[in-house]
Amino acid sequence: MLAINMDDVINVLNSCKPYLIALGIALAIAIIVTVACMKLKKPVKKLVRKEAWIAFLMAAVVIINLICFIPMSSMISLAMGNGTITEETSNEATALCEDIADEGIVLLKNEDNILPLTNTQNINVFGWASTNPCYGGTGSGALSDAYETTTLLGGLEDAGYKINTELTDFYKAYREDRPEVGMWAQDWTLPEPTADSYSTELMNNAKEFSDTAMVVITRVGGEGADLPTDVSKVTYTDNSENYKDFEAGEHYLQLSQTEKDMLDLVCANFDNVVVVYNGANTMELGFLNDYKQIKGAIWCPGTGQSGFESLGAVVAGTVNPSGKTSDTFVYDLTATPTYNNFGNFLYDNMDEFAATSKNFGTGEEEATIPSFVNYVEGIYVGYRFYETAAVEGLIDYDKTVQFPFGYGLSYTDFEQKMGDVTVADGKVSFDVTVTNNGTAAGKDVVEVYYNPPYTNGGIEKASANLIDFAKTDVLQPGESQTINVSFSEEDMASYDTYGNGCYVLEAGDYEISINSDSHNTIASQTVSVADTVVYDENNARSTDDVAATNQFAYAEGDVTYLSRADGFANYAKATAAPSNFTLAEDEKAEFLNNSNYDPNNYNNDSDEMPATGAKNGMTLADMRGLSYDDEKWDTLLDQLTVSDMDTMIALGGYQTSAAASVGKVMTVDCDGPASINNNFTGTGSIGFPSAVMIANTWNKDLALSFGESIGKMADEMDVSGWYAPAMNTHRNAFAGRNFEYYSEDGVLSGKMAANAVIGAEKYGVYAYIKHFALNDQETNRTGMLCTWSNEQAIREIYLKPFEIAVKEGGAKAVMSSFNYIGTQWAGGTYPLQTTVLRDEWGFRGFVLTDYFGVYGYMDSDMGIRGGTDCMLVAYDTETNHVTDTTSATGVKAMRQASKNIMYTVVNSRAYDPENLKTGLMNWQILAIVIDIILGALVIFLEVLTIRKYKKDAAEEPVQTVNETSAE
């Protein structure tokens, strides 16, 4: 569950401020009148005082009603939801959580077949993290605390192992809780007892308990902060006063000194050691080779609520590991192509665009200056770089890469045989027969890659590109299964930015291979393309509505991009750290934020004002099931009032707003990628394993089941929209939100995401694929982060998972991203949100911003004119309402945004006949009932007051003239 942001609370109170001031004025008047009438005759004084307080009561009722029905309406509506998840559905989800972990845990090393551990029941589990492991991440991807969580040690115990509780108690006594890393705080401390704190008695008892030791190493990431590339520059408390855990310049994804000392100690005392790496970010694991005692290693990313049951099962051998790495593990993370161009780079000539915002971690107000990040590596991300660099002789592969992309061991032996490749009607097809030649039942993954023809200095191409994959069923020893592989030739086309300005399938030989991982080929065949195919405006790819052509020249910037030419001859220059922190004047002139954006400057005089407020007698429900282009939409849209359109656009936080003019009902949306949680009602689901764990399964069916489970739980919660799946790219291992994203590869990410979307859609739940796009680091993500990349990389790497989720998954909702593409906010970028997403890919639905915190640049006018339709905020901010509601251009943009929102909503579960809830909400009905009662009470009090006054006035003694004269 997400933590409550106090800034949100303050902003909500600020939105109520005028009403509270009015209430205070009414109270002050009542008090003043009460005091001012002191000298009046007693009956009159009583009357005036009572009338003053009756008037105050009436004012309070009116003002409270205004607060409830205007600024607080959406917040109250969200808080009044009453859907719950049934125990049966929750139990199904818990079982699925374990199924995902069963197949997502990766066996990295297994010398002497140390695993499964079948020769012992006792295990010594070392490492403080064994008592406080990583279940997921922080932020919107966090787990709910409403469900019981299986611990790492609990999973081992449930598998039948006895744990050395003396060690466990030792770690718990050292520290109970894990330091907080996330949006609100970043304490990167890695608690670990020093080696000298392990007593001789403790170690002797451990050796007597078992000859086997397991060592747990954990790393946690979260939303709002990237993992430190220099731990000396962040909050960190050393475990000893005698040495530092990390020297200056050392990073978070290497072992701390205390962890090294602990490993030395364990390996000095045990000959059979298994290491469990528990974390989503790829860590430097070279130490696995430094100790002959470390014979086994397991990668176990965040497990969700119950996934540690699977760790125990894998260790015990009751589950045969079938996971494959979704990222490449390298020995030196500081030598990656992205390392020098990831993090905090502030412009030195953009002070006039500075904006004031609040630091999530410190809570302090600070000036934010536009920043930048250069995607210098181009298309050579992850394995695409390492495989190609090895082919070109730039690197020694075995000294650079420890575990390739798509790598994973099993407790059995599989054989894969590739059938003959055929090409017909633009489709490449062949069979792969997988046979289990070992002694244990298990699953295997068929990984299909292509190596395209490359011309030196021509279109950039990687030598290995995943194009499809499939997971087998459980195969018993001796059993076989045949997998059919089929993909389009056009899927092997490369984007030719500087030549044809579109996708091109160049003539030549394409090597099609089945691999055990990105580096090791099992078998291959060649497909020859006789003639170059150019997919230009006259020959769009079969999956495009409009041909993909150059749209992002403005985002290339003054950057040297890595090129394969002459064996990556420009590697040193391209991947060097930035030396220029000055934005070029021509690009600076195009930079927009709230300080210089005026929608009136972008109005089109030829636009015609659309009709509004017509009385055509239609409701949104009439449009259910009709196509996006049905002419009836115009009839319905003519009915919309400007006010309804503005509300629908402005208040889209965890909801879509009601619109009375077309009978649109309010719907509810919820976070997050690992679960479905309603932060207003407190209802939430179990937490599933991290997206990395799901990707590690390489199982599309499990991704589909995950989406179905989320959809079913959302339906029971009366929730129609799901803020997930998240599919940004693991560009760099230090990205804080990598746990929430699938992989370094767009095809793997896209296929998994597409199936999750399809699964949720089965229950009428629209999934917001996010964050669109190039939101691949947390540093400065809300700080006007100008992301520079070339068109080929944007399309082939960073947009690829979104493209697959739209085209194959049928996504109907998108969440745009915080960052800028070049000098334009991604949410207001027409080429991205409209040209590519809608025109090229054929997306039909609506785009929501990421959290609408303004941050000095988020603006609803800019959003709706660029293709983002709705602002993710549940209360009024300075720029979530449309400011230009009078120009034809502005109203047309509002109308289009409203259509996009309503098209998605009317075709969701919210408009299923059994779910459709028209008319007033329950709280509104209750408020009216209370108003009636209070109104009756006011009348009753007024009657009593007047009667009392008349009685008191009648009983008041009448003064005579003499008495008056005497006075």
N, C-alpha and C positions, 0 to 999 in steps of 0.2 A: 504494500500500500504506500502511496506517495505521502510524504510528510506535508503538513499544512504550511504553506508559504505565508509568513506573517505579512509580507508585502501585499499579497492578495487580500488579506483581512483588512489591512489599512486602506487599500484602494476601494474595497467595498464600502467601508465606513465613510470614505471621502465622497463616494457617489451618493450617500445618504445625507451628507452634511447640510445641504440646503433645507431639507425636510426637518432635520434635527434642530437646525437654527430656528426654523419656523415654530417648532414645538417649544423651544426655549423661550421664544418671544411670547408665545401664548401663555406659557407658565408665568413669565415675568409680568404680563398684563394682569393676570388673575391675582398675583401677589400684590401688585401696585393698587389695584381696585380694592382688594381686601383691606389694605392699610389706609387708603385714601378716604374711605367712607366712615372712618372712626367717629366723626362728629355728627353723622346723620342720626335721626331718631331710630330707636332700636328696631321697630318693625321694618323700616326702610333699609337700615343697615344690614339686617339679616337677609332681606330680599336681594339686595345688591350683591352681597357676598355669595349667596347660593347661586344666583344667576351667573356670576363670574366663573364659579367652578363648574357649573353645568356647561357653560360656554367652553371652558377649557377641556372638559371631557369630550364635548362634540368635536373640538379642534383636534384633540389627540386621536380620536377615532378616525377622522378624515385624513390626518397626516400619516398615521400608521397604515391606513389603507393605501395611500399614495405610495408609501415606501414599499409595501408588499406587492403592489400591482405594477410598479414602475421599476425602480432600480434593483429591487430584490426579487422580482418575479421569477426570473430564470433560476436564481440560486435556490429559492424555496421549492420550485418545481423539481429541480434535480434532487433536493434533499428528501422529497416526499415519495421517491420511488420505493416500491415494496416487493420487488421481485427477489426470489431466493433460489438457490441451487439445491436441487434435491440430493439426498444422501446417495441415491443410486448413481446419479450422474457424476457426483464428486468422486465416488469410488471408481467409476470407469476411468475418469481422468487420472486418478492416482496410478491405476494399473498401466495406463498409456505412458505416464511419466517414466515408469520402470522399463517399458518396452523401448522407449527412445534411448534411455541410458544403456540398456542392454546392447544396443547396436551402435551407440555413439562413443563409448569408451574405446580408446585405441591402445592396442598392445604395441609398444615401441621397441622393446628389447626382451629377448627371452633366451639367454645363453643357458646351455645345459638343460633346457626345458625346465627351468626352475618353477615356472608357472604352467599349470595351476598348482597351488600349494596343496598337495594331497598327502604329503608325508608327515604333516604335523597338524595338530589342532590348536597349538599355542603360538601366538604371534606377539612379538614386541613391536609396538608401533611408536616410532620416534618422531619428533617434530611437534612443536607447540601447535601447529596448524591442525594436527590430528584431532584436537579437542575443539577447534574453532575453524572449520574449513569454509570454502567458498561454495555457496549454493547457487549464486547467479551474479547479480551486480546491483548497483544502486541507481536511483532515479526512477524513471517510468518503467524500467525493466525489473524493478525490485519485486521480491516475493511478498505475498500477504503473510501476516503473522497469525491468521485465523485458523490455520491448519497445522497439525502436528508434523514436524519435520524429522525425517530419518537422518541421523548423524552418520558421519563416516565410520566411527567406531561401532555404532549401532548396526550399520549395514554388514560389517564384518562379523559381528556377534550373531546376527540373524542368519548368516551363512554357515554357522556352526563353529566359528573360531572362538577361542578364549583369549581375551586381551589382558596383557600385563597391566593390571589396574594400579600398580605402584608407579609406573611411568605416567599413566593418565592423571593420577592424583598430583604427581610432581608438576605436570604442566598446568593443571588447573590452579594449583597453589601459586604458580608464577604469575598468571594473569587469566582472568575469566573471560573478558570480552575482547573482541577484535576492534582495533581503532577504526574510527569512522572515515570512510573515503567516499565522497559523493558531492552533490550539489551544495550542501550546506556547510561542509567541513572537509578538509583534506589532511588527515594525519596518516602519513605513509609508514609509520612505525611497523616493523615486522618483529613482534615479540618472539623471543627465542632464548631459553636459558643458556648461559655460557657453558662451555665444555667443562670448565673446572667446577661447576655447580652440580655435576653428576657425581655423586659420591661413589667410592669404590664398592660399597655395599650395594648401591642401586644397580651398578653395572654387573656385579657378580650375580645378583639375584636375577637380572635379566638373562644372563647367559645360562643360568640354571633353568629358567622358565622355558626357554626355547633357543635353538640354534639359528633361528630365522628372525631377521629384522626387516621391518618395513619403515621407510622414511617418507614423510609427507611434507612436500613443499607447496605452498599456496601463494598465489597472487590474486588480488582483487582489483577490479576496475569499476568505474561508474560514470554516470552521466555528469557532465559539468567540469571534468578535469581529466587531462591525459596523464598517463603514467610518467613518472619523472625520468628524464634522460640524464639528469644529474641530481642525485638524491641529496647532495650537500646543499642544494638551493631550495629545499622544501621542508615542511615540518616533519621531523623525524627524531625520535629519541633512541639513542644507542642503548644496546643491551649491557654494555660494560663501560666503566669509566677508564679502562686501561687501553682501549682501542676503539676505532670507529668501525661501524658496520660497513659503511661505504666511504671510500676516500673521494675527494673532490673529482668530479668527472665520471664517477661510476654510476651506473644506471640501475633501475629498479628490476629489470628482467635478467639480472645476473644474481648469483648467490651472494648473500651478505656474508661478512666475515664470520659471524656467529653460526650461520648455516654451514659454512665450510668446516668450521671447527667441529660442529656436531657430526658432519659426515665423516671427518677424520676419525672421530671417536668411535662411531658405529662400525666403520669398516675395519678398525683396528681390533675390534672385539667379536665381529661376526663375519663368517665367510659367505653367507647367503643373505644378500641384501636386495630388496625390491624397493624401487623408488616410485612413488605416486606423485605426479605433477598435477595439482588441482588448480586450474586457472584457465581462462579463455585465451589470454594473450600468449602468443608463441614466445617461449622463454629460451634463453641460451642454456642448452642441456649438454654441452660438451663435457661437463663433469661426470656424466654417465660413463664416459670412456676412461676417466682418470683413475678409477678404482676397479681392480679386478674382482673385488667382492660384489660389486653391483652387477648382478646377473639378469635382473628383470626391471623393466620400466613400463609404466602405464600413464597415459594422458587421460585425465578425467576432468574435463571442464565442469562448470557449474551444473549441478545435478538436479536442481529444482527440489521439490518437496520430498520426493521419495527415491530419487535416483541413486543414492548411495547403497540402496539394496542391491543394485546392479553391480556396484564395485565389489561387494562381497561375493556375489554370484560369479563374477568373472575371475576373481582370485581363486575361488574354490573350484572353478571349472564346470559348474552347473550351467553357466552361460559361456558359449564359445565367442570370444571377441571377434567382431566383424567390422569395427569402425575403421575409417580411413581419415587421414589428416585432411582438414579443409584449408590448411595453410602450410607454407613451407617453414621448416625449422632450420635456421642457419646457426653456425657457430658464433658469429660476431654480428650482432645487431647494429653496431656502429658503422659497419661497412656496407650497409644496404644502400641502394640508389636513392632512397628517400630520406635517409637519416639527417642530412644537412638541411633539408628543406621541409621540415616538420616542426611546428611549434610557434613561437612568438616572434613575429617580425612586424614592427610598427613603422608606418611611413613617417618620414621626417618633414614632409611638406603639406600635411593635411590637417593642421591644427584648427583651421576655420570650420572643419566638419566635426569637431569634437562634440560628443554628446555625453550628458550626465546619466549615469545608471548606477544601480546598486550592485556591489560585488556579492555574489551568492555565498562565498565562503566567509567573508568578514562582516557582511552587512553594511559596509561603509559605502557612502556615495563617492563615486570616482568619475573622473573624466575619461571617456573612451575615445581613443584616436583610431581612425581606420587602420587596419592591418592587412597583411597579405600572406599568401602561401603559394609557392610555385610548384606545380606538379611536373617537375623537370624530367621525370622518368618516362613521360609519354605513355605508350602502351606496355612498357616493360615493367609490369607490376607482378610481384610474387614470382611464381614459377616461370612465367613467361620470360622474365629477365634471366633467371639462373640457367634454364635450359638453353636459351639462345646464346648467352654469354659463354657457356661451355662449348657450344658448337663453334663459336667464333674464336675460341682460344683466349678469351679475356680472363677467365677464372679457371682454377683447378676445382672441378665440381666437388670431388670427394673431400677436399679440404674446406670447402665453403658451405655446402649443404649437408646437414646431419640427417634429417628426415624429409624426403621430398613430399610435395603436395600429392595427396592420394595414397599415401603410404600407410600400411597397417598389417600387423602379423595376425596369425590365427593359430589355434591349437590343432589344426588339421592341415592337409596339403591339398590345394586345388590345382586343377589343370584347365586351361582355357584354350579352345581350338577355334580358329577364325575360319568361317566359311568363305566361299567365293563372293567377291564384291560385285554387285550389279548396279548399273546406272540406267534409270529409265524415267522419262517424264520429269527430269530435274531432281529425282530422288536417288540418293545413295543408300543401298541396302545390303545387309549381309547378316548371317546368323553367327552367334557365338555359343559354343557348347561348353558348359562348365561341368566338370566332373570332380567329385570329392574322392581323392585317392588316399585320404588319410584314415584315421581310426576314430575320429570324433565327428558328430554331426555339426554342421555349421553353415554359415552364409558367406557368399563371396560377392564382390563388386566387379562389374564389367565397366571399365573406363575406356572411352573411345576418344582419341586425339587425332588431329590432323596437322601435318607439317606442309605449309604452302610453298610454292616456288618463290624464291626471293632473288631480286636483282639488286646488286650492290648500288646503293644510292637511290633506289626506287622507293615504292611504298613500303613503309615500315611493317615488318611481319615477324612474329615470334615463331620459333621453330617447333613449339609445342602449344597446342590450343585444345582444351577440352571442348568437345562438341556434343557429347551425350554420355549417359551412364545409366546403369540399371543394377538393382540388387536382386540376387537370386532368392528363391525360397530356401528354407532349411533343407539342406541336402544331407541325407544319411551317407555313411561310408559306402562308396561304390556307386552312389546315385548321381545321375546327370540331369541337367536342365538346359534347354536351348533358349537363348534370348535372341529376339529379332531386333536388330539395330537399323534404324531408318532416319535419315535426315536430308534436308535439302542442300543441293549444291550451292545455292545462293548463301547458305549459312557460312560458307567458307570464304565469302567475299571480304575484302579489306576496304576500309574507308580511305579514299584517295583525296586527301584534303587539298593538296597543292597541284593536282593535275586536273582530273575530271570533276572534282568537287562533289563526289557522290561515292557510293559503294561500287567496287569493281572486282569482278572475278577474273583474275589474269590467267591467260593461257599458260599451260605447263602441267607438270606432274605434281599431284597432291598425294602425299603419303598418308594413308589412313591406317591407324594402328590401334591395337588393344594393348593396354599397358597394365602393369601391376601398380604403377604410380606414374607421375609425370616424367620420370627419368628412365624407367626401365620398360622396354618394349617386349611384349610377349610374342606378337606377330604383327605383320604389316603387309599391306598391298597398296598398289598405286592406282589412283584415278587420274586419268589424263583429260584435261580440258583443252579442246582443240583451238578454240577462238576466245579471245577476251570478251567478257560480257560487261557492258557498262550499264549500271542501273540508274540512269538519269531520268529527267522529267518525262521522257517518252517511253521509259521501260522500268517502271518501279518494281521493286521486289514484290513477290506475290503476297507478302504479309503487310505491305505498306499501302495505305489509302492514297498517299501522295509520296512521290519519291523523296528519299532523304537526301537533301542537298546542304551545302555549307550554310550554317546558321550562326556559328560561334567564333567568327574571326575576331570579334571584339574582345573575346576572352583569352586570346593567345598571349597578349602582352609582350613585353620586352624580355623574353625568356629563351635561353638556349635549351632545346629539348634533346634528350638522349636519342642517338641514332645508331642503328646497327651498321651503318656505312663504314667500310674499311675496318671491320672488326671492332666496332664501338670506339672508334678513334677519338671521339669527343667526350669520352666517359668522364675524365677528370674535370673538364670545363663544365659540362652539363650538370654534374652532381655536386659541384662545390656549393658551399653555403652562400647565400645571397650577399653581394657586396654593394648593391644599389638599393637604397631604401627611399628613393624619390620617385613618386609617380609622375610619369611623363605628362606634360601640360595638356596634350590633346586628349589623353585618357582622363586626366583630372577634370577637364571640362565636361566630361560625360558622367561624372560621379554624381549620384543622387542620394540624398537622405532627407529627413524631414526639415532640414534647415533651408533647402533650396528647391524642394519639390512643390510645384503648384499645378494641380490638375488642369486648370484653365489654359496653361501653356501647351497642353496636348490635345485640346479639343479640335474636332474636325468640323469645319463649317458646312460640309456637305451632308452631315448626319441629320436625319429627320427625327423629330421627337416622337417616341412611341406613345401609344394610347396607355392611359393608366386609369384605374378606378371604374372601368366599364362594368355594367350590370348584365353579364352574359349568362348568368345562371349555372355556371359550371363549378365543380369542385375538383381539387387535385385528385381525388379518388377516381374520377372519370378517366384519368390518363393512365391508370395502371395497365401494364402490358402493352401499351402502344409504343411505337417506335419513337426514337428521339426526334426524328424529322417529321412526325405526323403534323399535319396542318392544324389540328385541334390545339396544339400547344400555343399558337398565337392567340387563339380565342381566349384561352385560359389566362395567358400572360397579360392580355389587355385588362383583365380585372384587377391585377395587382396594384396596390397603392404604393406610392413612393415610401411611405412610412413602413409598410410591411416589408418591402424589399430591403430597406435600410436595416431594419431589425434582424432580418434573416442573415444578412451579410455581417453585421456588427457583432452579434451575440451567437457565436458558434462554438463556445467552449463547452465540451462534453455534452453537446446537444446540437440539434438544428431547431431553430425557433419556429413557433407557430405563426401562421399568416391568415388572419380572419377573412381577408378579401377573397381567398381561394379555398378556404376550408382546410388549410394545411395544419396538421397537428404537430406538436412538439415531439421530437424524438430524443433518445438518450444515447450518448457515446461514452465509451470507457477506454482507459489504458488497460494493458500494456503488452509488450512483446512476449513476455513469458507467462501471462495470465490474463484474466479479464477482471478488473477491479473497479468498483464504483466508489470513488473517494468521498462521495456526498452521503451515501446511505451506509457505507461500511461493508456492504456485501461484496465478496470477491471469491475468486476461484483458487484452487491449488496453483502453486507455481510450477511451471514446466521447466525442464532443463533449458540452459541457455541456447541461443540460436546456433552457436558454434557446435554444441553437442548434437543438435538436430542435423546440422550440415554434415557432421562426422558420420552420420548413419548412411549417407548416400542412398537413402531410401525414400523415394517419392511417395510411396504409400503411407509411410509414417508421417510425412509432412502433411499429407491429405487428412489423415486421422487426427493430427494435432489441430488443424483448422476446423474439422468437424466438431471436435470436443469443445473448442472455444465457442463455436457457433451455437452449439446446443446449450452451453452454460449461459451464454449471452441471452439467448431466447428465453430461458427460464428467469433471467434477471430483468426481463423487459428492456433489454439493451439492443439497439439496432446497428450501432457502429463500433468498430474495434480499431483503436489506434495502433495498428500493426498489420502485417509484419514489417520489420525494419530490415533494410537490405543495402545499406551503404557498404563500401568496399574496405577491406582490411588493407589499406594502402601502407600502413605502418604498424608495427607490432605494439607501439606505445599508445595507440589511440584508446582512450578511456572507455569508449562505448563498443569496443570490438566484441564483447560478450553478447551484445544485443544484435549484432550483424552476423551474417552467415560465414563469409569466406573472403578470400582474396580473389576468387574467380566469379565472374558474372554469370556464367552458365549454371554452375552449381547453386549459386545464390538464387538466381532467377527461377530455376525449376522448383526448388524447395518453396520459395515464396509463392509461386503460381499455384502450387497444390494447396498451400495453407489458405490462400484466397478462395479457391474453389470449395474447400471444405467448409469454410465459414458461410459462404454463399448458399450452401445447401439448406441452411437454416434461416436464410433471408437476412444475414448479417453482412453488411458491407465493410470490407477491410480497407483501412487507409494505408496503402503502401507508402513507406517513408524511408528517409527524408530526402525529398526530391529537389536538388541533387547535389553531388560533390560535397556532402557534409561529412567529411571523413576524418575530422579531428575535433576535439572539444575545445582546445585552446582558441580563445577569441571567437568562438562560434557565434556569439551575440555581439561581437565587437566590430561589426562592419568588416568582416573578413573577406577580402577580395581574393577569390580563388582563380588562379591562372592556369589554364590547360589548353592543349591544342584540340582541335575538332576530332581528330581520329581517336585520341585517348578518351575524350568525353563520350563519344558514341560507342566505342568498342569495349571500354572498361566500365565507366561509371554509370552510364545509362542502361547498360545491357541487362542487369537484373530487373529494372523497372520495365523495360521493353518486353521482356518475357512475361512478367507478371500481368501486364496489360493485354498482350496479344494471346497468350496461352491461358492465363488465369482469369481473364475477363474482369479485372479490377474495375470497380466503379467509384473508388474514392482514393485520393492521393493527399498526403501531407507534404507541403513544400518545406524547404529548409531555411535555416537562419542565415546562412552565409550568402555572400555575393558571388555571382558568376561574372568575372571581370569586375566592372564597376556598377553592376546592376544587382540589386537584391533578388535572390533566386525566386522569391514569391511574386515579384513584379516583372519577371523576365518573359516577355512575349515569345521570343524564339523557343524557350524551354517549355513554358506552361501551355502555350497555344500551338505554335507551329509544329514542334516535335510531338508533344503528347497527344494533341487532339487531331491535328491535320494529317501528320504522317502515320501515327500509330492507330488512329481511329478511336481513341479513348472517349467514352461517353459517361460522364459523371461529373463530380465536382472536386475541386482542390481546396483544401483547408490549410491555413498557415500552421507552422509550429507555434508553440505557446506565444500568444500575442502580448509580449512584454514591452512593446514599442522599441526600446533600446536605441531610440534616436533615428530610426529609419523605417520601421514597419508602419505602413499607411494603407488604409482600405481602398482609397482611390487608386493608388499605384497598383495594389493587388488585383482589383477587379479588372483594371484595364490591361494587366499583363496576363491574366488567366487564372489567378487565384480567386476563389469565389467567396470564401468565408473566413472569419477571423476567430482563432481559438482563444476566446476569452468569454467569461460568463457575466461580465459587468462592464460598465462603460470606462473606456480609457480615453486618452487625448486624441487618438487617431483611428479608433476602430469604426467610428461612424463615417459614412460617406459625406464629404464636405460639398462636393459638387453634385447637387440633386436637382439642378435647374437646366443644365445644358443638355442638349440631345445626346452628346457623346457620353456624358455621365450617366444619364438615365438608361441609355442603351446597354451600357456596361452592367448596370444594376440588374436590368431585365435578364441579360444573359447569365449572370451569376446566379440569379434566383432560379432560372430554368435548370441550370446544372445541378443545383442542390435538390430541387424538387424531383427531377428525373430519377436521381439515386434513391431518394426517400420513398417515392411512391412505388418503386419496384422492390422495396425491402420488406422485411417481416412486419414493420410498423403498419403497413397497409394490407396485410393479410386480414381477411374479414374477421377472424376470431381475435385479432389483436387491436384492430382499429378502435381508437377511443376518441370520439368526437365530443364537442361541447366543452363545458368547464371541467377543470381538473378538480379532484377531490378537495384539495386544500382551498381552492377558490370557492367551491360550494360551501365549505365549512366557514370560510371568511364571511361569506354573504349571510349565512345563518347567524353567525356571531354579530354581524352588523345589525341584523334585524332585531336580535335580542337587545343589543346595546341601544338601538334606536328606541325600542319600546321602553327601555329603562330610562332613557333621557326624557321621554314624554311623561313617564310615570313620575320622575323626579320633578319635572316642571309643574305638573298638576299639583303634587304635594306642596311644592314651594309656594305656588300662588294661593292655594287654600290656606296654608300656614300664615302667609302674609295677611290675607283678608281677616283671618281670625285674630291675629295679633293686632292688626290695625283697629279692629272693632273693640278690642279689649283695652286699648290704650286710653288712659284717662284724658278727658278734654279739659284744657286749661281755660278758666274764666277770665273775663276782662280785668277784674280786680286783681286776680292773682298775677295776671300779666303785668299790670301797672305797678304792683308792689315790687315785682322783680326789677 
